[in-house]
């Protein structure tokens, strides 16, 4: 009897030690950021979630909605054929059952255009354009004389936030979300000399002001702001450059924005070690790879290494990993549903392989 009791105690202790070790090794965020698929693929998307994400213990989906929802507050901004409230609720219920946190995404400040296409906010409300003097080209090339990567709205326009906040609130309400991802990456047009409101103002203060304005609005309903982190990194000092970091002075905003903003630290070609930088600044940070399996695996391993450099009470600032998917959502999950990698040259195929390898590792 004593031997059995002793064995039971050892099993209990060993089990608890294993559970503690497992908890230490697993990140709070195991996520994916993906574009909302065509609404007629709703059932396929749910099948992907249940068959591929749940077994890998993915617990967070950031869903890039943008204009692909039938907004009631501003129907003039909706793309034709966007998701309905009823369709979203089916997805919300599926994620709730799968214990997956679903966070809507809408790109704010920058990325109001792409190549030669102006997106709906500036198309419908051109008065919000930070650089109206920069005309959209018929054929897009980079580099170009205007240094046009994509348009931004003016963060100081007195009417822009009334509309932006309507969209944020409607998305968070319909997705029943306690967080919102505002994008805010690759903002090259900010504080433009031709803007009557922003000219001559400090770009870091302008960027921080917009982040904090959105954050404060979300906080009114106890919602959390997530953003990409590239504008908060000094591109010159780090050598990272103008895309995955800032070369126009916005990086100083890292000391001006509220510390409860969640930073999504994306690096696609090299496993840059900026997650530790953000954690040491006091931010919760998520490492975000794209389609390079080696980079994704090393970024994930780096987080475990970085934890050793932080005090015990700050280790949870390194929240985990979230793979960014930039192909169409349909193409990405088709790779899984068909159980094949169609072409090594195809983004969706590389993303799928990266996703499989990263979560396997």
N, C-alpha and C positions, 0 to 999 in steps of 0.2 A: 504493500500500500504506500509506504514511504517513498519507494522508488518511483511509483507511478505519479505520486504528488510532485516529486522533484522533477520528473520528466515533464510534467505539465507546466511547472513554473519555468523551466528552461525554454520550452516551446513558446510560452507566452512572451518571455523576455526577448527571445530571438525574433519572434514575429513582430514585436514592437520595434526592435532595432531595425529590422528590414523595412518596416513601414516608414520609419523616420528617415532612413537612407533614401527610400524611394521618393518621399516627399521633397527631400533636399535636392534631388537630382532633376525633379520635374519642375518646369517653369509654370507660373500662374497663367501665362498666356501661351497657348499653342494654336496659332491662328493662320488664317488665309484671308487675303484681300482680293476680291474678285468682282468683275463687272456683273451687274445684274443681267441674267440671260433674257432672251426673248420670252415674253410671258407665255407663249404656247409651249415652252419647254419647262414649265413649272414642275410637272410630275417627274421629268427626267432629272431636274435639279435636286428635288427631294430624294430621289433614288441615289444620286451621287452623295448627298449628305449622309444618308443612312448606311450606304454600302461601303463608302470610302473614307469619309471624314470621321464618323463615329468610331469605327474600329481602330483608327489611329489616335483616338482620344483628342481630336481637334475640339477645342472648346470656344473658339471665337471666329466669327465670320464678319469681316468688314465688307459691306456690299456697296459697290460703287453704283449709286442710283443716278445721281445728277438729274438730267431732265427726262429720264425714262420712267416717270411716274405721272399719273393723271392728277395733278395738283388741283385741289378745290379752291385753295386760296389764290392761286395765280395760274389759271388754266392756259393763259397766253404763253406760259413758259414751258409747257409740257410738249415733249416729242409725241408725234402721232403714234398710236399703238403702244403707249406706255402701260405699265402695270396699273391695275385697279386696286382700290382699297381691299376688295374681297380677295383678290389673289394674294396680296401681301399678307393678309391675315392667315391664310392657309400655310404660307411659308413660316410665319411667326410661330404658329402652333406646332409645326413640325420641328423647328429648332428648340422650342421649349421642351418638347418631349425628349429630344436628344441631348438636352442640357448644354446647348450651344448658345453663347451670347451673340446676338445679332445686332450689329452696329451699322446704321446707314451712313453713307459717304456722299458728300456734295462738295466739289472743288470750289473753294472760295478764294478771293483776291486774285490770284493768278489763274492761268489755264482757262481763260474765258474765250480762247480761240485755239485752233490747232491747224498749223500749216496755212491754208487759205480759207479755212472755214471759221466763221464767227459763231460762237455758241449763243444760246437763246437770250441770256440776260442782256448782253450788249447788242444783240440783234433787235430786241424789242425795246430796250432802253439805252440807246446809244449815248445819251447824256452822261451815263455812268463811266464811260471809257476814259481811262487815265491818259491815253495817247490818241486822241481823235485825229491828230495830224498824220498818224501812221496809217496808211491805207492798206487794206488787205490785197495781196498780190493775186494775179490770176493764176500764176504758176509759182509755187513756193520753192525756194532753195535756201540752204544754209551753208555758209554765212550769207547775209544780205546787208545792204547799206543801212537799213533801219535797225539792225540787230533784233529783228522780230523773231522771237521763239514762239511766244503766245501773248495775247492781250491780258491786261489786268483791269479790274474796275478800280475807280478812285476810292480809297478808304475814307476820304474826308467829304465825299459828296453827301449833302444833308438828307437825301432821300433813299440812299442805297440800302441802309440797314433795315428800314421798315419792310422792304421786300425780302431781303436775305433772311431776316428773323422769321418771317411767315413761312418760308420754305423749310428752315431748320425745325421749327415747331411742328409743322405738319408731318415731316418725315419721322421725327422722334416719337410723335404721338401714334402714328399708324404702325410703326415698327415696335412700339412699346419698349423703347430703348432708353437706357440710363446713360448713354454716351453717344457722341456724334463725331465723325471724322471729317474735318474741314479741308483736308488736302494741304493747300498753301505751299506747295513745292515749286521750285524753279521760277520764282518770282523775279523776273529781270526788269520788268517795268514797274517802278515804284519811285515816288518822289520825282517825277519827270519835270524837267525844266519848263515844258510847255503846259503843265497843269496849273491853272490859276489858284488852286487850293494847296497843292503839295510842293510847288516849286520852292527850292531852297531849304526845305525841311530835312532833318536828319532821317535817313532811310531806316536806320535801326529803330528809331522812335516811332516812325510810321508803321513799320511791320509789327513791332511789339504792341502798339496801340490797337491794331486790328485784331491781333491774337487775343488780347485782353478784353476787347469789346465783345467778341464772340464768346469767349470763356465766361464773362460775367453774365451774359444773357442766358447761357445754358445753366449756370449755377442757380439761377432763380428757381429752377425746377429740379435742382440737385442732379444735374446731368454733367457729364465729364467731357472735356474737349480733348480730342486726339488730333495731332498734326504730323506731317512729315517733318524731319529735322534738318534738312539740307540748308535752309536759309540761316540756321543758327551756328553753322560751322565756318570758320575762317578758311576760305579756299586757298588763299595765298600762303598763310603760315603753315598750313597742313600739307600743301601741295596737292590737295584733292581736286582743285579747279572749280569751274563755274557752274557745273551741273549738280554734282553731289554735295556741293558746298557753295558758299557765297563769295563773290568777288566784287560786290557793289555795296558793302558796308552793313548789310542787314544782320551779320553774325553777332554784332554787339547786343542785339535784342535778347540773346540768351540770358542776360543779366537783368532784363526788364520785364519778362513775362512771368505770370503766376506759376509757382512751382508745382501746382496740381495738374498742369497740362501734361498729357501723355505724349512722349516723343517717339515717333516711328522712324528709326534710324536706317534709312535705305542705302545700301551699297551693292552694286551688281557685278562689278568686274574684279574688285579686290576686297578682301575682308578687312576693311578699315576698322580701326579700334576706337571709334568715336563713341560707342555705347558707354564705355567707362568714363569718358569725358562728361557725357550728359549725367550719368549717375553721380559723379563727383560734384556736379553743379546742383544736385538735389532733385533731379527729375526722375520719374519712372520712365524707363526706356525699353523699347522693343526692337530687336534686330530684324531687318527686313531684307532678305535676299530676293532674287528674281528667278533666273533660269540656269545659273551655273551651279551644278551640284557641289563641286569642290569648295566654292566660295560659301555656299549655304551651310555646309557641314562645318567649315572652319569658323564661321560666324557663331554658330551654335556652340561649338567647343570653347570659343573665346569667352562666351558669357560665363561658363563654369569657372574658367580661369580668373576672370575679372572678379568674381564673387570673393575670391581669396584676398583681393586687394582692398575690400571694403569692410568696415566694421560690421559686426553681426546684425546690428539694428538697421543697416542700410543695404543689406544684400538683396532684399526684395525690390529695390529700385531697378534691378535687372530683371524685367518682367518676363522675358521669353522671346519667342520668334514668331514672325508672321510673314509668310511668303506672299510677295506681290505677284499677281497674275495680270499681265497687260494684254494678252490675247483676248478675243471674245470669250465670255464665260462659257458659252455653248461649246466652243472648240476645245476648251480645256477639259471640261468634264466628259466630253465625248471620248477623249483618250482613255479615261478610266472605264466608262461604261462599255466600251468596245474592247477593253483589256488589250490595248496595243499602243505602241509608240509609232505613229504613222511615218514621220520623217524627222531625222535628226536636225534638218535645217529649219524645221517649222517651230515657231515660238511655242505654240501650245504643246508640242511634243517634248521640247526641252523643259518647259515648265513642269509638265507631268512627271518627267523623269527626275527632275530636281526635287519635286515634292515627295516622290516615293523614296528617294535616297535619303533626304534630310530626316524624314520621320522614321525611317528604318534605323538610321544611325542613332 
